[in-house]
Amino acid sequence: MPRTSKPQSYYDDIKTKFKKERDKRLTYRPPGTTQYTSELTGELEKYSTDPWRKEAPDREPINDQVEVLFIGGGFSALLTSGRLHERGIENIRLVERGSDVGGTWYWNRYPGAACDVVSYDYLPLLDEMDYVPVNHYSRGPEIFGHCQAIARKYNLYDLAVFSTTVTETVWNEAEQLWHVKTDRGDNMRARFVICANGTLAKPKLSLINGMNTFKGHAFHSSRWDYEYTGEHLENLKDTRVGIIGTGASAVQIVPELGKTAKSLTVFQRTPSSIDVRDDWPTDPNWARRLQPGWQAKRREKTLAAVEMSPEKRAELDALTPDEKVRRQENSNINHMMRIHKRIDEIVEDKATADALKPWYMFMCKRPCFHNEYLPTFNLPNVTLVDTKGKGITEIGERGPIFDGVEHELDLLVYATGFEVQLTGIYNSIVGADGQNLQDKYADGIRTLLGIHTAGFPNLFIMGGYQASFQFNLTDMLQTQGDHIAACIDHVRTHGYQTIDATEDAEDWWVQEVINHRGKTSRSEDCTPGYYNFEGAENRRQDGNYNGGFRKYFHHQGKVRSDMAHHFHLGKAKGEAS
């Protein structure tokens, strides 16, 4: 970690400022996710309506059986399906509430949508698809197209069920199958079920007084209304636009609206950290020189241990735990102060620049990368309304109200993110002995690797908590997909019918998660955001495994190397065990 000549008092003063800003936000609103709603029914239903939905023909309810059923059709399902196909498992069904595959990239088609992770690492199955991304950072349409290409390659459209929401998943012990029910009357059966709908799948809205009184047009950023705005936002040249939220989606949307709208008002509760986005087109000469397996080699480097010199290792080992934490915190503060310096260099109005400065530790909220977001606030048609941590709490007929001022708008965009789903299961899942998974988790999440949970045979959960946290989510999903495919293959090739984590294995993993939570808690030390469930107190086991991605990967291998120790492996009914 880099050293600094600044005294420790400098860092302690900044940490005090961080705490004041966090406490201020917790004072204004109750902690936790109850300040939002994702139950978008009644007058709020319009914010969840699928604008991309293809005309779905009426169909009879499905009553059949498949080998593997995915709940969700995003990257988790697509890349794991690819791994299953490699092992000869092709009887695969995706059940997806949207009308196509893609998950996040199906829903989020707002102007400026792009990925903040290097495309050569983020897009999965590039070797298998023989594809090289167009840019260093991929735009939304390219990513969505890549998802569709994967589905075509592995024939996933053949059995896929779209515009359908799973409502209930129940284990039938006599049949040793999962019964999956949907909002369209389906009763599908599957030997294996994989929850692949992630923890951020449903749009959420802030609970704001009077939001249904607004007389203008309004929609959620993940349900962009191009019919109203025009394909290139050309319809907004005489339109007064407002956007609530300054998170990852808003950071990409604001520059596009600023270019086209008559006026743009940005309503901010907590600013994001905005760093440089160093992007460029893929060099065609570099792309031509790539050899088969090039992406796999990049993944191997990600998983490789970082070599540390003996001197550096000895220096680090000599530090006390508190000293290690202090050094890490100081390094994070240095990073955030560089973010502040960049804001001062770009934003011309000092008051606006000061309002855009994030006062929290690095990675307390999702970091953002954009080269046009900050300059947008220099445009004469763009105004920042900084609510100083309060957020907008009232909307009138003409627009949001703050400090007694009603901001008149024609269009209001809610860039308020997605529901923080602790479990990532999104439907009623009932396992052996009639136990509901939500009930099992009532006193804390209990899993093995964040993937398996005892008492729920042949069920796998992807992308959830108690798994490793990676900024590049697909790195973690790839390891989970590889692991799940290997587990299913083991069951099938060794003549088993079921696989279920043992309680001992589950106890071991829960303790591993707790042991690696560290001194700093996002719940206690960070400003409210979805990383810490909006500041809610959470149990020490209800979070990610923080022992490192490489260690998480090796733990997966350890579990698979001794399947009999970590799982109950059951024969079909009537067969000897």
NORMO-V82140 format. One record per residue. RES is the residue in one small letter. PSI is psi in degrees with one decimal (* if undefined). BURIAL is 1 if it has 16 or more other C-alpha atoms within 10 Angstrom, else 0. Layout:
BEGIN
[[RES,PSI,BURIAL] [RES,PSI,BURIAL]]
END
This chain:
BEGIN
[[m,138.2,0] [p,141.9,0] [r,165.6,0] [t,153.7,0] [s,-6.9,0] [k,143.2,0] [p,158.2,0] [q,-28.4,0] [s,-33.0,0] [y,-46.9,0] [y,-37.3,1] [d,-37.7,0] [d,-40.8,0] [i,-39.8,1] [k,-36.1,1] [t,-41.9,0] [k,-42.8,0] [f,-46.3,1] [k,-42.4,1] [k,-43.0,0] [e,-39.9,1] [r,-49.4,1] [d,-36.5,1] [k,-43.8,0] [r,-34.4,1] [l,-25.0,1] [t,-39.4,0] [y,-34.7,0] [r,149.6,1] [p,140.8,0] [p,158.3,1] [g,175.3,1] [t,1.5,1] [t,-13.0,0] [q,-3.9,0] [y,165.3,1] [t,141.1,1] [s,3.3,1] [e,81.5,0] [l,80.1,1] [t,173.2,0] [g,-127.4,0] [e,-18.3,0] [l,-4.1,1] [e,-32.2,0] [k,-23.9,0] [y,-10.4,1] [s,-8.6,1] [t,134.1,0] [d,108.7,1] [p,-13.8,1] [w,0.3,0] [r,127.1,0] [k,151.3,0] [e,106.1,0] [a,122.1,0] [p,147.4,0] [d,140.8,0] [r,156.3,0] [e,149.9,0] [p,142.4,0] [i,132.0,0] [n,82.0,0] [d,-171.4,0] [q,138.0,1] [v,165.5,1] [e,-50.4,0] [v,130.4,1] [l,125.2,1] [f,132.2,1] [i,101.9,1] [g,152.6,1] [g,27.4,1] [g,-157.0,1] [f,-37.0,1] [s,-50.3,1] [a,-41.2,1] [l,-48.4,1] [l,-33.6,1] [t,-36.6,1] [s,-40.3,1] [g,-42.6,1] [r,-35.8,1] [l,-41.5,1] [h,-38.7,1] [e,-26.0,0] [r,12.7,0] [g,12.9,0] [i,108.3,1] [e,-9.5,1] [n,76.3,1] [i,134.1,1] [r,136.0,1] [l,129.0,1] [v,118.0,1] [e,134.4,1] [r,-25.7,1] [g,177.5,1] [s,15.0,1] [d,172.1,1] [v,174.9,1] [g,-27.2,1] [g,-122.3,1] [t,-39.9,1] [w,-9.1,1] [y,-46.2,1] [w,-44.5,1] [n,90.8,1] [r,28.7,1] [y,159.9,1] [p,131.4,1] [g,1.4,1] [a,128.7,1] [a,169.9,1] [c,141.3,1] [d,1.5,1] [v,141.7,1] [v,128.6,1] [s,-33.2,1] [y,-16.9,1] [d,-34.9,1] [y,-47.1,1] [l,122.1,1] [p,162.4,1] [l,33.8,1] [l,-38.6,1] [d,-48.5,0] [e,-33.4,0] [m,-6.6,0] [d,52.1,0] [y,140.3,0] [v,125.0,1] [p,155.8,1] [v,-37.2,1] [n,166.0,1] [h,-38.4,1] [y,125.3,1] [s,143.9,1] [r,161.2,1] [g,-48.9,1] [p,-37.8,0] [e,-41.4,1] [i,-43.6,1] [f,-43.0,1] [g,-36.4,0] [h,-40.7,1] [c,-45.5,1] [q,-39.1,1] [a,-40.5,0] [i,-44.8,1] [a,-38.4,1] [r,-42.8,0] [k,-41.6,0] [y,17.0,1] [n,34.9,1] [l,-19.0,1] [y,-22.2,1] [d,-43.3,0] [l,-2.0,0] [a,147.3,1] [v,116.1,1] [f,170.8,1] [s,41.0,1] [t,133.6,1] [t,126.3,1] [v,130.2,1] [t,-26.1,1] [e,135.1,1] [t,112.1,1] [v,130.6,1] [w,126.6,1] [n,106.6,1] [e,-39.5,0] [a,-41.7,0] [e,-17.5,0] [q,47.5,1] [l,155.1,1] [w,134.4,1] [h,120.5,1] [v,116.3,1] [k,151.2,1] [t,175.0,1] [d,1.1,0] [r,20.2,1] [g,10.4,0] [d,149.2,1] [n,79.9,1] [m,149.6,1] [r,143.0,1] [a,142.3,1] [r,-41.7,1] [f,137.7,1] [v,134.0,1] [i,114.4,1] [c,108.1,1] [a,34.3,1] [n,7.8,1] [g,179.3,1] [t,-3.5,1] [l,77.9,1] [a,-23.5,1] [k,131.1,1] [p,145.2,1] [k,155.8,1] [l,142.5,1] [s,141.8,1] [l,94.9,0] [i,128.0,0] [n,131.6,0] [g,8.6,0] [m,-25.8,1] [n,-3.0,0] [t,-13.7,0] [f,127.3,1] [k,-11.7,0] [g,-165.8,0] [h,145.8,0] [a,147.1,1] [f,163.6,1] [h,148.2,1] [s,-29.1,1] [s,3.4,1] [r,50.4,1] [w,131.3,1] [d,85.3,1] [y,-22.4,1] [e,-35.1,0] [y,-46.0,0] [t,-20.4,1] [g,151.5,0] [e,-36.1,0] [h,24.6,0] [l,20.3,1] [e,-19.9,0] [n,-3.5,0] [l,6.0,1] [k,-23.8,0] [d,24.2,0] [t,134.1,1] [r,114.0,1] [v,140.1,1] [g,150.8,1] [i,128.2,1] [i,119.1,1] [g,142.6,1] [t,34.5,1] [g,-159.4,1] [a,-41.4,1] [s,-47.6,1] [a,-37.3,1] [v,-32.7,1] [q,-28.9,1] [i,-42.4,1] [v,-46.9,1] [p,-36.3,1] [e,-42.1,1] [l,-38.1,1] [g,-30.4,1] [k,-26.5,1] [t,-33.7,1] [a,150.2,1] [k,-45.3,0] [s,150.2,1] [l,124.9,1] [t,122.2,1] [v,120.0,1] [f,118.1,1] [q,131.9,1] [r,-53.6,1] [t,123.6,1] [p,152.3,1] [s,157.0,1] [s,127.7,1] [i,113.6,1] [d,175.3,1] [v,138.3,0] [r,101.0,0] [d,91.7,0] [d,154.8,0] [w,157.3,0] [p,146.4,0] [t,130.6,1] [d,116.1,0] [p,-31.5,0] [n,-40.6,0] [w,-43.8,0] [a,-39.7,0] [r,-27.8,0] [r,-9.5,0] [l,136.9,0] [q,154.0,0] [p,136.2,0] [g,9.0,0] [w,-38.7,0] [q,-37.3,1] [a,-37.8,0] [k,-35.8,0] [r,-39.6,0] [r,-39.0,0] [e,-37.5,0] [k,-37.2,0] [t,-38.1,0] [l,-12.9,1] [a,147.3,0] [a,140.8,0] [v,118.6,0] [e,132.9,0] [m,135.6,0] [s,151.4,0] [p,-36.1,0] [e,-43.6,0] [k,-40.4,0] [r,-42.2,0] [a,-40.2,0] [e,-44.1,0] [l,-41.3,0] [d,-25.6,0] [a,-15.7,0] [l,145.9,0] [t,161.0,0] [p,-41.0,0] [d,-37.5,0] [e,-38.9,0] [k,-44.6,0] [v,-44.4,0] [r,-41.2,0] [r,-42.0,1] [q,-44.6,0] [e,-42.8,1] [n,-39.9,1] [s,-42.9,1] [n,-40.6,1] [i,-42.4,1] [n,-42.5,1] [h,-46.9,1] [m,-33.6,1] [m,-29.8,1] [r,-36.7,0] [i,-44.5,1] [h,-44.7,1] [k,-40.3,0] [r,-40.0,1] [i,-46.3,1] [d,-34.2,1] [e,-26.8,0] [i,-47.3,0] [v,123.2,1] [e,-40.9,0] [d,122.8,0] [k,-41.9,0] [a,-41.2,0] [t,-42.7,1] [a,-45.4,1] [d,-38.6,0] [a,-27.9,1] [l,-2.6,1] [k,125.2,1] [p,129.6,1] [w,77.5,1] [y,165.0,1] [m,145.0,1] [f,135.6,1] [m,6.0,0] [c,-34.1,1] [k,160.6,1] [r,122.3,0] [p,145.9,0] [c,156.3,1] [f,118.6,1] [h,140.4,1] [n,-12.2,1] [e,-13.7,1] [y,-54.8,1] [l,-46.3,1] [p,-24.1,0] [t,-30.7,1] [f,-2.3,1] [n,-10.6,1] [l,143.2,0] [p,-20.5,0] [n,4.1,1] [v,130.7,1] [t,135.5,1] [l,124.7,1] [v,101.5,1] [d,114.8,1] [t,4.2,1] [k,42.6,0] [g,-10.7,1] [k,-37.6,1] [g,164.9,1] [i,124.7,1] [t,-2.9,1] [e,140.3,1] [i,130.5,1] [g,-172.9,1] [e,-32.3,1] [r,-15.2,1] [g,-177.6,1] [p,146.9,1] [i,128.7,1] [f,133.3,1] [d,38.7,0] [g,0.7,0] [v,126.5,0] [e,118.0,0] [h,109.4,1] [e,125.8,1] [l,156.1,1] [d,-31.0,1] [l,134.6,1] [l,121.0,1] [v,126.4,1] [y,103.4,1] [a,59.3,1] [t,10.6,1] [g,-153.7,1] [f,158.7,1] [e,134.6,1] [v,99.8,1] [q,111.8,1] [l,-38.1,1] [t,-26.4,1] [g,21.5,1] [i,-34.3,1] [y,10.8,1] [n,170.4,1] [s,111.5,1] [i,119.8,1] [v,120.3,1] [g,-151.0,1] [a,146.4,0] [d,21.8,0] [g,17.6,0] [q,129.7,0] [n,135.9,1] [l,-37.5,1] [q,-37.1,1] [d,-39.9,0] [k,-37.0,0] [y,1.6,0] [a,-35.1,0] [d,13.0,0] [g,142.6,1] [i,137.9,1] [r,112.5,1] [t,172.6,1] [l,114.2,1] [l,10.5,1] [g,8.5,1] [i,-46.9,1] [h,154.1,1] [t,129.7,1] [a,138.0,1] [g,2.8,1] [f,75.6,1] [p,145.5,1] [n,23.7,1] [l,134.5,1] [f,140.8,1] [i,127.1,1] [m,142.1,1] [g,7.6,1] [g,-172.1,1] [y,163.4,1] [q,5.6,1] [a,168.5,1] [s,143.0,1] [f,128.0,1] [q,133.3,0] [f,-39.6,0] [n,94.1,1] [l,-34.6,1] [t,-23.1,1] [d,-47.2,1] [m,-41.9,1] [l,-35.7,1] [q,-45.3,1] [t,-39.0,1] [q,-42.4,1] [g,-43.3,1] [d,-43.8,1] [h,-47.3,1] [i,-44.2,1] [a,-40.5,1] [a,-39.6,1] [c,-46.3,1] [i,-41.6,1] [d,-40.5,0] [h,-45.4,1] [v,-46.1,1] [r,-41.9,0] [t,-17.8,0] [h,10.8,0] [g,19.4,0] [y,163.3,1] [q,-33.3,1] [t,156.7,1] [i,128.7,1] [d,127.9,1] [a,141.0,1] [t,156.3,1] [e,-34.4,1] [d,-43.3,0] [a,-39.5,1] [e,-45.6,1] [d,-43.9,0] [w,-45.8,0] [w,-40.4,1] [v,-41.8,1] [q,-36.4,0] [e,-43.8,1] [v,-46.7,1] [i,-42.4,1] [n,-24.0,0] [h,17.9,0] [r,-28.1,1] [g,175.9,0] [k,-42.2,0] [t,126.9,0] [s,128.6,0] [r,-32.0,1] [s,-43.1,1] [e,-28.9,1] [d,-12.2,1] [c,153.3,1] [t,151.0,1] [p,139.8,1] [g,178.0,1] [y,-18.7,1] [y,-32.0,1] [n,29.4,1] [f,42.8,1] [e,37.1,1] [g,7.4,1] [a,148.6,1] [e,126.8,0] [n,149.5,1] [r,149.8,0] [r,-24.0,1] [q,-9.4,1] [d,75.0,1] [g,-166.6,1] [n,159.6,1] [y,120.2,1] [n,23.6,1] [g,2.6,1] [g,145.2,0] [f,-42.6,1] [r,-42.0,0] [k,-38.3,0] [y,-43.7,1] [f,-43.4,1] [h,-33.2,0] [h,-39.3,0] [q,-46.4,1] [g,-39.9,0] [k,-43.6,0] [v,-44.3,1] [r,-27.7,1] [s,-17.6,0] [d,67.5,0] [m,-40.5,1] [a,-26.7,0] [h,-31.8,0] [h,-14.5,1] [f,150.9,1] [h,118.6,1] [l,110.3,1] [g,143.4,1] [k,164.6,1] [a,154.2,0] [k,133.3,0] [g,-12.1,0] [e,147.7,0] [a,139.6,0] [s,*,0]]
END
